[in-house]
Amino acid sequence: MPHQRAAARPRVRGTERSVARRAELIAIGRKLFADTSYDALSMDDIARQAHVAKGLIYYYFQSKRGYYLAIIQDSVADLVTFAASGLELAAVDRVHRTVDSYLRYAEHHQAAYRTIVSGGVGFDTEVHGIRDGVREAIVATIAEGAYGRRDISPLARMSLLAWVCSVEGATLDWIDHPELSLSRETMRELLVKTLGGALRAVEELDPAYPAPQPARRDA
């Protein structure tokens, strides 16, 4: 038994190193694909710019597409984490925090955001599935902020999903046109007001889902 415990320690350390190494490669990949399109980077290019052996990337991700999907999933996790912050706040303030965090992520991680909402390279069903998962996560977060729960009616869900899709298009245009000089605060207030319209429409069609009452607006 003592020998078995002693033998287990290197495997644990090895696993920790593997997790750390994989995370490091994903971080490198996010920077690489931020500056260069998927099609323009070969595995040789990636390995050379990352200063690693090509076999190491194959070892962790099996293929270039596997590597790219891992990068997208990592970006998605960041976006959802950003948007889901502020659970301790009151309902309306939580909605404001969600929208602000969403915009903040898009502003500071533009390449990753474009990849997430555009669905990645071509028509890739797996990448589109990841994007759809993000939409559902944002819908659930907004529903929790607006109604205090995530299990909402099909009508309420459709209204929030339509709003999220419109937010994607507006946010892409916002980060692509910095010369318009729309601040994040202005975008946040605009998107929150359009969300208010969507929530009021739901209330009109289904009184079981009353729109949250307006609260103070922070600068």
Backbone bond lengths (Angstrom), bond angles and torsions (degrees), N, CA, C in turn:
res aa  C-N    CA-C-N  psi(-1)  N-CA   C-N-CA  omega(-1)  CA-C   N-CA-C  phi
1 M - - - 1.470 - - 1.524 112.57 -
2 P 1.356 119.41 -47.13 1.467 118.74 177.84 1.516 112.19 -55.65
3 H 1.383 114.70 -38.41 1.463 117.81 -179.61 1.521 110.79 -64.53
4 Q 1.346 117.86 -37.44 1.454 120.44 -179.98 1.531 111.31 -65.07
5 R 1.341 117.08 -41.50 1.462 119.59 178.74 1.525 111.34 -64.39
6 A 1.312 115.65 -41.37 1.464 119.39 179.89 1.519 110.63 -64.16
7 A 1.339 116.82 -38.04 1.460 119.87 -178.62 1.518 111.97 -70.62
8 A 1.351 117.08 -24.61 1.464 119.78 -176.56 1.521 112.53 -74.31
9 R 1.324 117.15 -27.69 1.460 119.55 -174.34 1.531 113.31 -61.35
10 P 1.342 119.42 -46.06 1.462 118.62 178.97 1.524 112.17 -60.87
11 R 1.361 117.52 -34.46 1.456 119.43 -179.65 1.532 110.46 -66.66
12 V 1.332 117.22 -39.00 1.457 120.62 177.23 1.516 110.46 -63.33
13 R 1.328 115.10 -47.01 1.469 118.58 179.13 1.518 110.10 -62.38
14 G 1.347 116.04 -38.97 1.456 119.84 178.56 1.512 111.84 -63.27
15 T 1.330 116.50 -39.98 1.464 120.42 177.70 1.515 110.99 -63.82
16 E 1.329 116.40 -43.35 1.467 120.13 178.29 1.526 110.94 -61.47
17 R 1.323 115.80 -40.78 1.465 118.99 178.26 1.516 110.72 -65.19
18 S 1.330 116.81 -39.14 1.463 120.54 -180.00 1.520 111.22 -64.49
19 V 1.333 116.77 -43.22 1.461 120.77 178.10 1.522 110.27 -62.31
20 A 1.325 116.24 -43.67 1.465 120.43 179.97 1.523 111.07 -65.55
21 R 1.342 116.51 -39.95 1.466 120.52 -179.70 1.522 110.52 -66.91
22 R 1.323 117.03 -40.91 1.466 121.19 178.49 1.527 110.10 -62.99
23 A 1.327 116.50 -44.25 1.462 120.96 178.82 1.527 110.91 -62.32
24 E 1.321 116.18 -38.17 1.467 120.52 178.58 1.526 110.81 -64.26
25 L 1.332 117.05 -42.89 1.457 120.87 178.88 1.523 111.47 -64.72
26 I 1.331 117.30 -37.54 1.465 120.46 177.33 1.525 110.18 -65.33
27 A 1.328 116.96 -42.32 1.469 120.55 178.46 1.534 110.52 -61.61
28 I 1.320 116.47 -41.05 1.470 120.68 177.31 1.519 109.77 -63.39
29 G 1.338 116.16 -44.85 1.462 120.97 -179.30 1.515 112.68 -62.04
30 R 1.317 117.10 -37.61 1.467 119.75 179.09 1.526 110.28 -61.96
31 K 1.325 116.64 -38.37 1.464 119.60 178.37 1.528 111.02 -70.36
32 L 1.329 116.93 -40.51 1.457 120.48 -179.29 1.524 111.46 -63.43
33 F 1.336 116.96 -49.12 1.455 120.49 -177.30 1.525 112.03 -75.35
34 A 1.315 117.09 -12.73 1.462 119.72 174.38 1.518 110.84 -69.52
35 D 1.339 116.82 -30.07 1.460 121.79 -175.97 1.530 113.37 -102.54
36 T 1.342 116.44 -18.98 1.469 120.17 -173.36 1.523 109.66 -136.99
37 S 1.337 115.83 142.65 1.457 119.69 -179.13 1.532 110.71 -70.04
38 Y 1.316 115.37 160.85 1.465 121.77 -179.58 1.527 111.01 -57.45
39 D 1.328 116.88 -48.25 1.467 120.70 -175.82 1.522 112.47 -67.23
40 A 1.331 116.94 -25.83 1.462 120.02 -176.26 1.530 112.80 -80.80
41 L 1.326 117.62 -11.03 1.466 121.55 -178.46 1.521 110.69 -108.20
42 S 1.315 116.42 120.34 1.462 120.57 172.46 1.525 108.79 -90.47
43 M 1.315 116.60 168.67 1.457 119.48 176.96 1.522 111.15 -63.08
44 D 1.326 116.41 -34.48 1.469 119.55 176.37 1.526 110.67 -63.83
45 D 1.355 116.03 -42.43 1.467 120.22 177.74 1.524 110.77 -60.60
46 I 1.338 115.44 -45.83 1.459 120.86 -178.05 1.520 110.44 -61.00
47 A 1.337 115.78 -47.87 1.463 120.13 -178.68 1.526 111.18 -62.67
48 R 1.338 116.31 -40.89 1.467 119.75 -178.97 1.530 110.99 -66.47
49 Q 1.336 116.81 -45.69 1.456 119.53 -177.93 1.528 112.67 -72.31
50 A 1.342 115.25 -26.79 1.464 119.22 178.33 1.522 111.79 -85.74
51 H 1.346 116.41 -9.40 1.466 122.57 -179.21 1.533 111.80 60.44
52 V 1.333 114.51 42.87 1.463 120.30 176.63 1.520 108.69 -134.40
53 A 1.332 116.01 163.71 1.456 120.55 174.84 1.522 109.37 -72.10
54 K 1.334 116.30 141.07 1.460 120.18 -179.74 1.526 111.52 -58.87
55 G 1.323 115.72 -34.34 1.462 119.83 -179.89 1.514 112.83 -61.84
56 L 1.337 117.07 -28.20 1.461 120.10 179.81 1.530 110.45 -66.76
57 I 1.322 116.36 -38.62 1.466 120.10 178.80 1.526 109.89 -67.73
58 Y 1.337 116.36 -41.47 1.465 119.75 176.33 1.528 110.94 -63.24
59 Y 1.310 116.72 -36.29 1.466 120.91 -178.67 1.529 110.92 -61.73
60 Y 1.330 116.92 -42.87 1.462 120.45 -176.64 1.523 113.59 -87.23
61 F 1.348 117.86 -28.76 1.467 119.36 -170.29 1.532 114.17 -127.58
62 Q 1.324 118.96 -2.89 1.460 125.53 175.43 1.536 115.01 70.07
63 S 1.320 118.34 -32.29 1.459 120.66 -176.93 1.525 109.83 -161.22
64 K 1.321 116.05 170.25 1.457 120.77 175.66 1.529 110.24 -62.58
65 R 1.332 116.79 -42.45 1.464 120.37 178.91 1.532 110.96 -63.70
66 G 1.335 116.63 -40.96 1.453 120.20 177.61 1.517 111.55 -61.32
67 Y 1.321 115.39 -38.95 1.467 120.91 177.53 1.526 110.04 -64.45
68 Y 1.325 116.24 -45.13 1.460 121.49 -178.81 1.527 111.13 -64.52
69 L 1.331 117.02 -42.09 1.463 120.77 178.24 1.528 111.17 -62.69
70 A 1.323 116.38 -39.45 1.465 119.93 178.29 1.525 110.53 -63.18
71 I 1.327 116.75 -37.64 1.462 121.33 178.25 1.523 110.26 -66.05
72 I 1.337 117.02 -43.06 1.464 121.18 178.59 1.525 110.24 -62.12
73 Q 1.333 116.38 -46.14 1.464 120.31 -178.95 1.525 111.29 -62.27
74 D 1.321 116.68 -36.61 1.460 120.76 177.51 1.526 110.16 -66.27
75 S 1.336 116.62 -41.46 1.464 120.87 177.93 1.525 110.85 -64.58
76 V 1.334 115.65 -40.81 1.464 120.79 179.03 1.523 110.73 -61.09
77 A 1.324 116.80 -43.52 1.464 120.49 179.67 1.521 110.36 -59.33
78 D 1.333 116.98 -40.32 1.467 120.60 178.10 1.524 111.16 -64.39
79 L 1.342 116.29 -45.05 1.459 120.00 -177.87 1.526 111.13 -62.34
80 V 1.322 116.97 -46.42 1.461 120.94 -178.79 1.534 110.15 -64.54
81 T 1.334 116.73 -39.42 1.468 120.13 178.25 1.517 110.97 -63.06
82 F 1.332 116.53 -44.02 1.462 120.95 177.92 1.527 110.05 -59.33
83 A 1.322 116.58 -48.83 1.462 120.71 -173.85 1.517 112.61 -70.23
84 A 1.327 117.79 -27.38 1.462 120.89 -175.07 1.522 113.29 -89.47
85 S 1.315 118.07 7.12 1.459 120.11 -178.60 1.525 110.78 -73.78
86 G 1.319 116.95 163.93 1.455 121.72 174.98 1.508 115.20 84.30
87 L 1.339 118.44 28.94 1.459 120.87 -178.30 1.522 112.65 -66.03
88 E 1.328 117.10 -17.47 1.462 119.79 -178.82 1.532 112.06 -81.33
89 L 1.323 117.57 -6.13 1.459 121.08 -175.38 1.526 112.01 -84.85
90 A 1.332 115.57 163.69 1.464 120.96 172.45 1.525 109.26 -65.62
91 A 1.343 116.44 161.31 1.467 121.36 -170.12 1.528 113.46 -53.23
92 V 1.345 117.76 -53.21 1.458 120.24 -176.17 1.525 111.05 -66.81
93 D 1.332 116.86 -40.29 1.462 120.14 177.46 1.526 111.06 -64.13
94 R 1.329 116.43 -33.72 1.452 120.34 179.07 1.531 110.52 -66.81
95 V 1.327 116.74 -38.51 1.467 120.23 176.66 1.520 110.15 -62.76
96 H 1.344 116.47 -43.36 1.467 120.05 177.25 1.527 110.80 -60.08
97 R 1.335 116.53 -43.61 1.460 120.29 -179.86 1.529 110.93 -63.18
98 T 1.327 116.45 -41.10 1.460 120.13 -179.95 1.519 111.29 -61.51
99 V 1.331 117.04 -47.96 1.460 121.03 -179.02 1.523 110.41 -65.02
100 D 1.322 117.27 -43.06 1.464 120.37 -179.98 1.531 110.72 -63.38
101 S 1.325 117.04 -41.84 1.460 120.48 -179.67 1.527 111.22 -66.63
102 Y 1.316 116.34 -37.84 1.464 121.87 177.19 1.530 110.37 -61.10
103 L 1.325 116.08 -48.82 1.462 120.61 179.39 1.527 111.73 -65.73
104 R 1.319 116.31 -37.59 1.460 120.41 179.50 1.533 110.00 -62.63
105 Y 1.338 115.41 -42.10 1.464 118.55 178.09 1.534 110.17 -62.05
106 A 1.330 117.22 -48.74 1.464 120.49 -178.81 1.524 111.57 -59.84
107 E 1.321 116.19 -38.71 1.468 121.61 -178.36 1.518 112.05 -66.30
108 H 1.322 117.39 -39.25 1.463 121.24 -173.96 1.531 113.90 -99.06
109 H 1.337 117.82 -7.87 1.468 122.11 179.02 1.530 108.34 -135.67
110 Q 1.330 115.66 59.98 1.457 120.27 -168.98 1.526 113.01 -64.31
111 A 1.326 117.31 -43.67 1.466 119.33 -178.77 1.526 110.90 -63.89
112 A 1.334 116.32 -43.73 1.463 120.07 179.05 1.525 110.53 -64.08
113 Y 1.325 116.56 -40.70 1.467 119.65 -179.58 1.525 110.71 -63.77
114 R 1.319 116.80 -45.28 1.465 119.92 179.13 1.528 110.80 -58.84
115 T 1.319 116.08 -41.91 1.456 120.48 179.58 1.526 111.08 -62.71
116 I 1.313 116.55 -43.24 1.464 120.99 -177.59 1.525 110.88 -63.61
117 V 1.325 117.01 -52.00 1.463 118.81 -171.54 1.519 113.04 -81.40
118 S 1.342 118.00 -21.05 1.459 119.84 178.38 1.519 111.92 -86.08
119 G 1.325 117.06 -9.16 1.459 119.78 177.42 1.506 114.34 86.90
120 G 1.331 117.79 10.25 1.461 119.70 174.08 1.517 113.02 83.86
121 V 1.337 116.20 -143.95 1.459 122.86 -171.81 1.517 110.31 -90.88
122 G 1.343 116.72 114.38 1.450 119.53 177.22 1.523 111.57 61.76
123 F 1.343 115.64 -156.88 1.463 119.27 177.16 1.513 108.13 -95.68
124 D 1.309 115.63 89.59 1.462 122.60 -178.60 1.524 106.96 -108.57
125 T 1.326 116.65 111.69 1.463 120.11 -173.99 1.525 111.80 -61.26
126 E 1.334 117.30 -34.47 1.458 118.93 -179.68 1.517 111.53 -69.40
127 V 1.330 116.75 -41.06 1.463 120.55 177.91 1.533 109.66 -66.87
128 H 1.332 116.42 -40.21 1.464 119.41 177.66 1.523 110.56 -64.04
129 G 1.328 116.35 -35.09 1.456 119.91 176.86 1.521 111.64 -63.44
130 I 1.325 116.47 -39.33 1.466 120.88 176.58 1.524 110.08 -62.74
131 R 1.339 116.15 -44.64 1.471 120.23 178.75 1.527 110.90 -61.58
132 D 1.334 116.78 -43.38 1.461 120.09 179.65 1.525 110.68 -63.42
133 G 1.328 116.09 -34.46 1.457 119.77 176.47 1.518 111.96 -63.76
134 V 1.334 116.37 -37.29 1.468 120.54 176.61 1.525 109.74 -63.32
135 R 1.314 116.14 -44.82 1.467 119.72 -179.78 1.525 110.79 -58.83
136 E 1.324 116.05 -45.56 1.460 119.57 -179.06 1.535 110.95 -64.67
137 A 1.343 116.24 -36.92 1.468 119.66 178.78 1.520 110.98 -65.92
138 I 1.345 117.48 -39.41 1.464 120.49 178.51 1.524 110.04 -69.08
139 V 1.337 116.76 -41.57 1.469 120.23 176.54 1.523 110.12 -57.67
140 A 1.335 117.18 -45.32 1.464 121.12 -179.92 1.523 111.54 -63.29
141 T 1.331 116.83 -40.20 1.460 120.92 179.29 1.525 111.39 -65.15
142 I 1.351 116.41 -43.89 1.456 120.29 178.21 1.527 110.33 -65.43
143 A 1.324 117.08 -41.53 1.468 121.02 179.54 1.520 110.33 -60.53
144 E 1.316 116.33 -41.62 1.463 120.01 179.10 1.521 110.63 -64.69
145 G 1.336 116.90 -38.50 1.451 120.23 178.44 1.520 112.69 -71.13
146 A 1.343 116.55 -38.35 1.457 120.51 -175.57 1.525 113.07 -82.95
147 Y 1.343 115.73 -39.31 1.463 119.85 -172.70 1.531 114.00 -117.27
148 G 1.326 116.53 -6.16 1.457 119.26 179.86 1.505 113.71 79.05
149 R 1.335 118.12 10.59 1.460 121.59 178.09 1.524 109.48 -157.22
150 R 1.308 115.72 161.33 1.459 121.74 -178.23 1.526 112.86 -100.67
151 D 1.313 116.78 -23.22 1.467 120.18 -179.47 1.526 108.84 -85.80
152 I 1.330 116.20 95.18 1.460 121.55 -174.85 1.531 109.76 -116.73
153 S 1.324 116.37 168.66 1.460 121.68 -177.17 1.526 110.67 -70.11
154 P 1.336 118.10 159.84 1.471 121.04 176.21 1.525 112.63 -56.35
155 L 1.334 116.70 -37.45 1.466 119.94 179.00 1.523 111.21 -63.31
156 A 1.331 116.33 -48.53 1.468 119.71 -179.94 1.521 110.60 -63.98
157 R 1.323 117.18 -41.74 1.465 120.53 178.98 1.521 111.14 -61.11
158 M 1.353 117.18 -45.01 1.463 120.15 -178.72 1.519 111.38 -62.64
159 S 1.323 116.52 -39.20 1.458 119.73 178.42 1.525 111.12 -63.14
160 L 1.337 116.60 -45.07 1.470 119.96 179.57 1.519 111.24 -67.95
161 L 1.334 117.52 -37.51 1.466 120.21 178.89 1.524 110.35 -64.52
162 A 1.336 117.09 -42.49 1.465 120.29 177.86 1.526 110.08 -61.18
163 W 1.325 116.54 -39.62 1.468 119.94 178.15 1.525 110.99 -64.90
164 V 1.333 117.70 -44.15 1.463 121.06 179.65 1.520 110.53 -60.23
165 C 1.336 117.36 -42.82 1.471 120.03 179.69 1.525 110.91 -63.27
166 S 1.331 117.21 -38.28 1.463 119.63 177.72 1.528 111.00 -68.48
167 V 1.329 116.20 -35.21 1.468 120.63 177.15 1.527 110.32 -62.58
168 E 1.331 117.20 -40.73 1.463 120.38 179.07 1.526 110.78 -57.36
169 G 1.352 116.46 -49.24 1.458 119.69 -178.90 1.511 112.01 -63.70
170 A 1.336 117.27 -43.12 1.464 120.78 -179.81 1.524 111.13 -65.39
171 T 1.330 116.65 -40.11 1.465 120.66 -178.50 1.519 111.08 -68.33
172 L 1.331 116.71 -40.24 1.473 119.42 176.02 1.529 110.38 -59.79
173 D 1.329 117.20 -45.42 1.461 120.27 179.41 1.521 110.89 -63.35
174 W 1.323 116.35 -38.06 1.468 121.58 -179.21 1.532 111.44 -62.98
175 I 1.340 117.73 -46.54 1.465 118.69 -178.45 1.530 111.65 -76.19
176 D 1.350 116.73 -21.49 1.462 119.58 179.07 1.521 112.54 -83.44
177 H 1.330 117.78 -13.87 1.465 121.19 -177.40 1.527 110.76 -130.12
178 P 1.327 116.66 67.55 1.480 119.39 179.39 1.522 112.34 -63.28
179 E 1.343 116.66 -20.44 1.462 119.04 -178.91 1.531 112.09 -67.18
180 L 1.334 116.96 -14.59 1.467 120.02 177.66 1.524 111.71 -71.79
181 S 1.323 116.49 -17.28 1.469 122.92 175.40 1.527 113.31 58.01
182 L 1.330 116.89 36.27 1.460 120.44 172.78 1.525 107.60 -87.15
183 S 1.313 116.56 118.79 1.453 119.80 -178.86 1.526 110.48 -71.30
184 R 1.335 115.32 162.75 1.461 119.36 176.28 1.519 110.34 -62.19
185 E 1.326 117.10 -36.65 1.461 120.88 179.56 1.530 111.41 -62.83
186 T 1.340 116.22 -41.57 1.464 120.33 178.65 1.523 110.58 -66.27
187 M 1.341 116.51 -44.22 1.465 120.34 177.95 1.527 110.23 -61.16
188 R 1.318 116.45 -41.94 1.468 120.04 -179.72 1.521 110.75 -59.30
189 E 1.331 116.30 -48.32 1.465 119.80 -178.22 1.523 110.99 -64.33
190 L 1.327 116.88 -39.34 1.462 120.71 178.51 1.525 110.93 -61.74
191 L 1.337 116.10 -48.08 1.466 120.24 -177.69 1.524 111.39 -68.28
192 V 1.325 117.26 -36.45 1.469 119.75 177.95 1.528 110.07 -65.30
193 K 1.340 117.11 -39.31 1.458 119.88 178.89 1.520 111.54 -66.55
194 T 1.330 117.61 -39.08 1.467 119.06 177.05 1.530 110.41 -68.08
195 L 1.334 116.83 -33.29 1.464 119.99 174.20 1.525 110.12 -64.20
196 G 1.336 116.30 -40.26 1.459 119.89 177.13 1.513 111.33 -57.90
197 G 1.336 116.63 -39.52 1.454 120.48 177.23 1.521 111.89 -63.31
198 A 1.341 115.81 -41.22 1.465 120.24 178.84 1.528 110.78 -65.04
199 L 1.326 116.73 -41.01 1.467 120.28 -179.73 1.529 111.81 -68.56
200 R 1.316 116.44 -35.72 1.466 119.30 177.48 1.530 110.89 -68.91
201 A 1.331 116.05 -34.81 1.466 119.37 176.60 1.526 110.59 -64.35
202 V 1.335 116.87 -39.90 1.466 120.65 177.14 1.521 109.81 -62.50
203 E 1.327 116.99 -44.55 1.462 120.90 -179.46 1.529 111.25 -61.00
204 E 1.327 115.83 -39.31 1.466 119.84 -179.67 1.530 110.96 -64.85
205 L 1.327 116.12 -38.18 1.461 120.44 -179.02 1.517 112.79 -84.05
206 D 1.326 116.89 -27.56 1.463 121.36 -179.22 1.526 108.94 -144.60
207 P 1.348 117.24 94.35 1.474 120.85 -177.64 1.525 114.00 -59.83
208 A 1.330 117.88 -12.94 1.463 119.92 177.26 1.523 111.56 -68.70
209 Y 1.349 116.41 -11.00 1.464 121.06 -179.82 1.528 109.07 -121.66
210 P 1.340 117.34 74.60 1.469 120.15 179.48 1.522 111.29 -68.05
211 A 1.316 115.81 142.00 1.468 120.56 177.50 1.511 109.74 -71.25
212 P 1.319 118.10 142.29 1.480 120.62 177.50 1.525 110.71 -59.28
213 Q 1.306 115.54 146.60 1.457 120.48 178.76 1.522 109.96 -74.15
214 P 1.342 117.29 140.61 1.475 119.94 179.40 1.524 111.08 -58.12
215 A 1.322 115.00 146.42 1.472 120.85 175.49 1.512 108.33 -122.15
216 R 1.295 115.23 -179.48 1.471 119.48 -179.94 1.519 110.20 -60.71
217 R 1.306 116.31 150.74 1.452 122.18 177.78 1.510 109.12 -105.18
218 D 1.337 117.09 123.45 1.466 121.00 176.22 1.520 108.98 -83.59
219 A 1.305 115.97 152.25 1.465 120.19 177.32 1.489 110.26 -73.68
